Amino acid sequence: MPPTAAAAAAAVATALPLPSSHRRLPANSKSVWLNPSLPSSHPLRHKSAETQRQRQDQVPDLPELLEALSAARTASDLAAALSPHRPVSPRLLGTLLSRLPDARRGVALLDLLVPDLPASALLIPYNLLLRSACRAGLLRLASGLLLEMRDRGITPDAFSYSTLLAALTRAGHLDHALTFLPLMEDDAVAPDLVLFSNLIHLALRAGDGPKALALFSRLRGAGIKPDLKAYNAAIAAYCKSDLLRDAKRLLLHDMPSDGVAPDAESYSPILAALARRGRHLAALSLFTHMRAVARVKPDLSVFNIVLNAYGQLDLAREADRLFWSMRREGVPPSVVTYNTMIRVYGDAGLFGEAVHLFGLMLSASDGSDRGGSLKPNVVTYNTMIAIYGKSLEDEKAGSLVQDMQANGIQPNAITYSTILSIWVKAGKLDRAAKLFGKLREADTEIDPVLYQTMVVAYERAGVVSQAKRLLHELKDPEGIPKETAIRILASAGRVDEAAWLFRRAVDAGEVRDPSVHRAMIDLFAKNRRHRNVVEVFDEMRKAGSLPDSETIAITMNAYGKLKEFDKAAALYRAMREEGCVFSDRVHFQMVSLLGAQKHFDALEALLGELSDDPSIDKRELYLVAAGVYERACNFDESSKIISEIRSPNTFNVRKFR
């Protein structure tokens, strides 16, 4: 909490009276305040005693007054209950507001007493009402109170904003919370580190990586030094937005520069991002750096990622050694760890080890020790079903589905998708089609994976008409959300069908997931329908979604193909102003577009600006610029840039790869 918020909180605390059990004091309880050397007839002693009796006569019976206020039903009832005590002092008003159980009754009380108090004395009562409304979950009322403060000329302080924004973030109202940040700037109230961290974490939980990065940029722009929690959130946001080099820069450069020691949570998102990219060797290298150089103890999630990386590199024996050493390092394996090792064994063709480990899980779940923690879940059964499919044991795979149902574990879409694929490979297309039909009749949730599995099965079996029939049914889906149907059609490459359904869903207001917009943008971009890319991007912005770096790059490329360079430049500027964190591709795209327009003055200005950005690969930047000049037949400038690239002392090339 910043100093101003702390001062406000302290003022609120001092304004509250002592509990009623300590309020009635002996007549001489405050005699210690007086000088004992004064004679008893001294005028100061008589004056103090007289003032004390007057104040005791004016102190209301708080329990009786609060009961009367709580029983009031109209404004006149409130006025009647308070009439013996008016004009009400700010101290008494603060006491009443802090003890009234209903925030809405407190609002009525404040409205009644506002004429009795100067504007300078209303900040603390409003803060008390804000706190009471937030605790009661009345967030709309709390937001209205803060706006009312500003309308009445009462400037909210850090306590006001922190109380409201913390409540909004806890309730998941990120967009509403962000609307108050400009008001904080207008009121010269600087957001603190805790508030920014909460907003960043909320954006991450909502799956909005670009917004989390924009908030982190504002945090650093405000001159606030990030702590470990803020850095970890930013690293996770960079990885979620596929900006891996920037995440590594934070981990390996910025955190040590700020004296912030990383922990396992700092490394985990980068290791997971490397695994998603298929860069498993780089993940193992970073894991070695984590243990040998940074001296960071891996946690369970890190072990799970590294075990998976070993499996993807066909290093099953190394994964086996690491798995059995986890307990010695004080990290007991979880169900996820066992599932990962079963999959590693299955991918390596070590079916016996996989079955043995699955048996250990079953026996551990039946015993009294560690039973609940190692009980096989749906992922365990799905992995074992896939292993039986690889070993061409389709009957065992089918019986395992029955076993999991007998154990109270319901199959999910991946379970059915896996068993359908196994039966199709075994030449049992009729059996797979019958199961798929039963699933649809039983109103089972059909996800894109399950539907796409059946479409591919029909196509591979040569039954193209059935595949087309399934895809045609998605144009008017029944029992399937339109967003799911759009993703299925997009993944199948059905441009016209996906576009038709997408337009219907947008007109009906049924597209809320930004991933649907991204799927359509990718589909249109692959099919070179650049005008449609721009249209979907505009719909995405109207829906209030902040696009990620890749989506911005695709849209700028579409503007370039349409020769609408000014719109591409406007998009680039607007997204930078909103705090979007760009990958190098977006910057390079803008450099190329300026070159296509032959705006070399603007190009040189942008190159100078980007050259000062430590997050950009300078060598790649200058190569792009050299290509731009070469396409413009400006060979002298192009050769000059190439010479600068070859000279190691001209500029500092920093690579985090």
PyMOL commands that set and color helices and strands:
alter all, ss='L'
color gray80, all
select helices_A, chain A and resi 3-15+20-22+31-33+43-58+62-71+75-85+90-99+103-116+119-121+123-135+139-151+158-170+174-178+181-186+193-205+209-221+228-240+244-257+264-276+280-292+300-312+316-325+327-329+335-347+351-366+372-374+378-390+394-406+413-425+429-441+448-460+464-473+482-491+495-507+514-526+530-542+549-561+565-577+584-597+600-611+618-631+635-646
alter helices_A, ss='H'
color red, helices_A
deselect
rebuild
show_as cartoon
